[in-house]
Amino acid sequence: MSPDATKHSHWCNVAYWEHRTRVGRLYTVYEQSVSIFYDLPQGNGFCLGQLNLENRNETVQRTRNKIGYGILLSKEADGVWAYNRSEHPIFVNSPTLDIPSCRTLIVHKVMPGYSIKAFDYEKSCLLKHAPDLDYPDGPYDPNSVRISFAKGWGPCYSRQFITSCPCWLEILLNTNNR
């Protein structure tokens, strides 16, 4: 690829989910950072409030209303950072946040105003040589990050799987464009 083609290549795609249903299309990200929010009168980024779904249940609607300013995802030299701009916590999981060779899913709670390195490029290279882990909630891309809004999941929560969370994101990283 030419240097110009690399500049215009995307670094991630974002999928928005409500429980087990993907809502809307994949959102492709080309800029170094992207805001993902519920509804703002102005601003660029991925506006979740504009995505329509028939028969949205009350739990999902209440959670959607808590997204507010949402998150800022930023591609940095060392990895991908998630900044919580919401007034409610977000919950984050990725293969690089888990303890290597640990069979327990680790979900990190990120309070409003805080950030987390959601994906570490160096650790992901090391994980390529590790044995595949089985995820009980279905197929899982090793170059992805899962983020739920306001509701956690995993061994410490009543929701065991992210697909039980009312509103969540799947960040699919293009690691060829680091």
Protein Blocks (a to p, Z undefined) as FASTA:
>chain_A
ZZklmmmpcfbdcdddehjacehjddddfbfbdcddfbdcbdcdjdfklpccehiafklm
mmmmmnmnmpaddddfkbccdddfbfbdcddddfklpcghiabdcdddddehiacdfbdf
klmmmmmmpccdddfkbccdfkbccddehiacdjkbmblbfklpfbdcdddddfklZZ
